[in-house]
């Protein structure tokens, strides 16, 4: 898989919760116009757990068709059911995607050995001509293929040459590089760690599969390109400008319920889609069981956007230009904001 920045694209929905095809097309064109390396369809950010497989395949079909010849397309086809993952991956391969992202099997809790033998190897054998990208995110799945098994997998299957690393564990990433070797591609799955893991000589990540590039694809792409060129200080300047957004992929607040304080954790893609709705980009609501942020969480997201607009307006300028939006007006339209949050 080519080094660079890939956007884990949201899936825009109508207020009724149906797929917004026009909105999806607009988001794809926005990414392409802003020189993104590639687009990931139906990942965590795309709310794939809420799709029926027919809809899942449709979104992949639409994105694969529109990106063909314009940018790389990766399809999220992972499952906690190996047979489903094989079927979904085979479908994506027929659509001409460049690779697939397979998340570690979630909930049923296989060991690292089982994940490798009964899941990744099974899929890799069925589609030997397609790049398979393991997605390691134990905070979501409750399971993890360890670097040792990832290295064995890469040894045994020529179509496994990359990993999306979202453990947040620097030692795990260093071990992955040590065991998998210099030619193996590590993509950061954590926006806030991209600069760190790309600049670290013991990790040497080659890019990112990003959340906030939904809003700022040009700047995330430029940051990754600079890092791959060894221009770390220039990349860090972009990271500083983007930092109000990069730190809000997850927003945690403490709320008051009638039974006492409660920690409320709004996880991706809820903060992102809330910010996209504030800006006026195609997004729509998250699908149930995701819902809305609390007012405290919403205020944090709004404040981050206002800070970016005040300090570095060039970051949101492409959004304004492409979607014909008045960013300042959107950020200050309090009447529209009230529909985007709720409380206990």
C-alpha positions in Angstrom: 0.0 0.0 0.0 1.3 3.4 -1.0 2.7 5.6 1.8 0.6 8.7 2.6 -2.6 9.9 4.2 -5.9 8.0 3.9 -9.2 9.4 5.1 -11.4 7.0 7.1 -14.5 8.5 5.4 -17.7 9.1 7.3 -20.9 7.8 5.9 -23.4 10.7 5.6 -27.0 9.9 6.5 -30.2 11.7 6.0 -32.2 12.9 9.1 -34.2 9.7 8.8 -31.0 7.6 8.9 -30.8 6.6 5.2 -27.6 6.8 3.1 -27.1 10.2 1.7 -25.7 9.4 -1.7 -25.3 13.0 -2.9 -23.6 13.9 0.3 -21.3 10.9 0.0 -20.4 11.9 -3.6 -19.6 15.4 -2.5 -17.3 14.2 0.3 -15.4 12.0 -2.0 -14.9 14.8 -4.5 -13.8 17.1 -1.6 -11.1 14.5 -0.6 -9.9 14.0 -4.2 -9.7 17.8 -4.8 -7.6 18.2 -1.7 -5.0 15.6 -2.9 -5.7 12.8 -0.4 -3.7 9.7 -1.0 -6.7 7.4 -0.6 -10.1 6.9 1.0 -11.1 4.1 3.4 -14.8 3.1 2.9 -16.9 1.5 5.7 -14.4 1.7 8.5 -15.2 2.6 12.2 -15.5 6.2 11.2 -17.9 5.2 8.4 -20.2 3.5 11.0 -19.9 0.0 9.4 -21.2 -1.8 12.5 -24.6 -0.2 11.8 -24.8 -1.5 8.2 -26.6 -4.5 6.8 -24.2 -6.2 4.4 -26.1 -5.2 1.4 -25.7 -1.5 2.4 -22.1 -2.1 3.4 -21.4 -3.4 -0.1 -23.2 -0.6 -1.7 -21.1 2.1 0.0 -18.0 0.2 -1.1 -19.3 0.1 -4.6 -20.0 3.8 -4.8 -16.7 4.8 -3.3 -14.7 2.4 -5.4 -16.4 3.6 -8.6 -15.9 7.3 -7.9 -12.3 7.1 -6.8 -11.1 4.9 -9.6 -8.1 6.4 -11.3 -8.2 9.4 -8.9 -7.0 8.1 -5.5 -6.5 4.8 -3.8 -9.6 3.0 -2.4 -9.5 0.7 0.7 -12.6 -1.1 1.8 -13.3 -2.1 5.4 -14.4 -5.7 5.3 -13.6 -7.0 8.7 -16.0 -8.9 10.9 -16.1 -11.1 14.0 -17.3 -13.9 11.6 -14.5 -15.1 9.3 -17.0 -16.3 6.7 -18.6 -12.9 6.5 -15.2 -11.3 6.2 -14.3 -13.6 3.3 -17.5 -12.8 1.5 -17.2 -9.1 2.0 -13.6 -9.1 1.0 -14.4 -11.1 -2.2 -17.1 -8.6 -3.1 -14.7 -5.6 -2.5 -12.1 -7.3 -4.7 -14.6 -7.6 -7.6 -15.2 -3.8 -7.3 -11.5 -3.1 -8.0 -10.5 -1.8 -4.6 -6.8 -1.5 -4.0 -6.9 -3.1 -0.6 -9.0 -4.1 2.4 -8.8 -3.2 6.0 -9.7 -6.1 8.4 -10.3 -5.2 12.0 -9.3 -7.8 14.6 -12.4 -9.9 15.4 -14.4 -8.1 18.1 -16.4 -9.4 21.1 -15.8 -13.2 20.7 -12.3 -12.8 22.0 -10.0 -15.1 20.0 -6.3 -15.3 21.0 -3.6 -13.7 18.9 -2.8 -17.2 17.4 -6.5 -17.8 16.6 -6.8 -14.3 15.0 -3.9 -15.1 12.7 -4.8 -18.7 11.8 -8.6 -18.6 11.8 -9.2 -15.1 10.5 -6.4 -13.2 8.7 -4.8 -16.2 7.0 -8.2 -17.5 5.9 -9.0 -14.2 4.2 -5.5 -13.8 2.8 -5.7 -17.2 1.2 -9.0 -16.5 -0.5 -7.8 -13.2 -2.1 -4.1 -13.6 -2.7 -4.0 -10.7 -5.2 -5.5 -8.1 -2.9 -3.6 -6.1 -0.2 -4.8 -7.2 3.3 -4.3 -4.6 6.0 -4.8 -5.8 9.6 -6.3 -3.2 11.9 -5.1 -3.5 15.4 -7.4 -1.7 17.9 -7.9 -3.6 21.1 -9.7 -0.7 22.8 -12.6 -1.4 20.3 -12.3 -5.1 19.8 -11.3 -6.6 23.1 -8.8 -8.7 21.3 -5.4 -8.2 19.6 -3.2 -9.9 17.1 0.2 -9.4 18.6 3.3 -8.2 16.6 4.7 -11.8 16.7 1.7 -13.2 14.9 1.6 -10.2 12.5 5.2 -10.9 11.5 4.4 -14.6 10.9 1.3 -13.5 8.9 3.4 -11.2 6.7 6.1 -13.9 6.3 3.5 -16.4 5.0 1.3 -14.1 2.8 2.8 -11.8 0.3 -0.4 -9.7 0.2 0.1 -8.6 3.9 2.5 -5.7 3.8 0.9 -3.1 6.0 -0.9 -2.6 9.3 -3.1 0.1 10.8 -1.7 0.5 14.2 -4.3 1.9 16.7 -3.1 0.4 20.0 -1.8 3.6 21.3 1.1 1.5 22.6 4.4 2.9 21.5 6.3 -0.3 22.6 3.9 -2.4 20.6 4.7 -0.3 17.5 8.4 -0.5 18.0 8.2 -4.3 18.3 6.1 -4.4 15.1 8.8 -2.6 13.3 11.5 -4.8 14.8 9.8 -8.1 13.9 8.2 -7.1 10.6 11.3 -5.4 9.1 12.1 -2.3 7.2 9.9 -3.0 4.2 6.7 -3.4 6.2 4.3 -0.4 6.2 3.0 0.9 9.5 0.1 3.4 9.3 -0.9 5.4 12.3 -4.5 4.9 13.3 -4.4 7.7 15.9 -4.4 11.3 14.6 -2.8 12.7 17.7 0.2 10.3 17.3 0.9 10.6 13.6 4.0 12.9 14.0 5.4 11.0 16.9 5.2 7.6 15.3 6.4 8.7 11.9 9.4 10.6 13.3 10.4 7.8 15.8 13.3 6.0 14.3 12.2 2.8 16.0 8.8 2.9 14.4 9.1 4.8 11.2 5.4 4.8 10.3 4.9 5.8 6.6 1.5 7.4 6.9 -1.9 7.6 8.6 -5.4 6.4 8.2 -7.0 9.5 9.6 -10.2 10.7 11.1 -9.8 14.5 11.1 -8.7 14.4 7.4 -12.5 14.3 6.8 -12.3 18.0 7.6 -8.7 18.9 6.8 -7.5 16.5 4.1 -5.0 18.9 2.4 -3.2 19.7 5.7 -3.1 16.2 7.0 -1.8 15.0 3.6 0.9 17.8 3.6 1.9 16.9 7.2 2.4 13.3 6.3 4.3 14.2 3.1 6.7 16.4 5.0 7.3 13.7 7.6 8.1 11.2 4.8 10.6 13.8 3.4 12.3 14.1 6.8 11.0 17.7 7.3 9.9 17.1 10.8 9.9 20.7 12.1 7.6 21.8 9.2 5.3 18.9 9.9 5.2 19.8 13.6 4.0 23.3 12.7 1.1 21.9 10.8 0.4 19.5 13.7 0.3 22.5 16.1 -2.2 24.2 13.8 -4.4 21.1 13.6 -4.0 20.1 17.3 -7.4 21.5 18.5 -9.0 19.0 16.1 -6.6 16.1 16.4 -7.1 15.9 20.2 -10.9 15.6 19.8 -11.4 12.3 18.0 -12.8 11.2 21.4 -14.3 13.7 23.8 -14.7 12.8 27.5 -16.8 14.9 29.9 -18.1 14.5 33.5 -21.9 14.9 33.6 -24.4 15.2 36.5 -27.2 12.6 36.7 -29.8 12.5 39.4 -27.8 9.6 40.9 -24.5 11.4 40.8 -21.6 12.2 38.5 -21.2 10.1 35.3 -18.2 10.0 32.9 -19.5 10.4 29.4 -17.2 9.4 26.5 -18.2 10.4 23.0 -16.2 8.2 20.7 -15.4 8.5 17.0 -17.3 9.3 14.8 -19.6 11.2 17.0 -17.3 14.2 17.7 -16.3 14.3 14.1 -19.8 14.2 12.6 -20.9 16.8 15.2 -18.2 19.1 14.0 -19.0 18.4 10.3 -22.7 19.3 11.1 -21.6 22.5 12.7 -19.6 23.4 9.6 -22.4 22.5 7.3 -20.6 19.6 5.5 -22.6 16.5 4.4 -22.8 14.4 7.5 -26.2 14.0 9.1 -26.6 12.2 12.4 -24.9 9.1 13.7 -26.9 5.9 13.6 -28.2 4.4 16.7 -27.0 3.3 19.2 -24.8 6.3 18.8 -26.7 9.5 19.4 -25.6 13.0 20.4 -22.9 14.6 22.5 -23.7 16.3 25.8 -23.7 20.1 25.9 -20.2 20.1 27.6 -18.9 17.9 24.9 -20.5 19.9 22.1 -19.0 23.1 23.6 -15.5 21.5 23.5 -16.0 20.6 19.8 -17.3 24.1 18.9 -14.5 25.8 20.8 -11.9 23.7 18.9 -13.4 24.8 15.6 -13.5 28.4 16.7 -9.8 28.2 17.7 -8.8 26.8 14.4 -10.8 29.4 12.5 -9.3 32.2 14.6 -5.7 31.1 14.6 -5.4 29.3 11.3 -8.3 30.1 9.0 -6.6 28.5 6.1 -7.4 25.1 7.5 -11.1 25.4 7.1 -10.9 27.6 4.0 -11.1 24.5 1.6 -14.4 23.4 3.4 -15.9 26.9 2.9 -14.8 27.0 -0.7 -15.8 23.5 -1.8 -19.2 23.4 0.0 -19.9 27.2 -0.4 -20.2 27.8 3.3 -19.7 30.8 5.6 -17.6 29.3 8.3 -17.9 32.2 10.8 -21.6 32.3 10.4 -21.9 28.5 11.0 -19.8 28.7 14.1 -21.9 31.4 15.6 -25.4 30.1 14.7 -26.5 29.1 18.2 -30.0 28.4 17.1 -28.8 25.5 14.9 -26.5 24.2 17.5 -29.2 23.2 20.0 -30.3 20.3 18.0 -26.8 18.7 18.1 -26.6 17.9 21.8 -28.5 16.5 24.8 -28.0 16.0 28.5 -29.0 13.8 31.3 
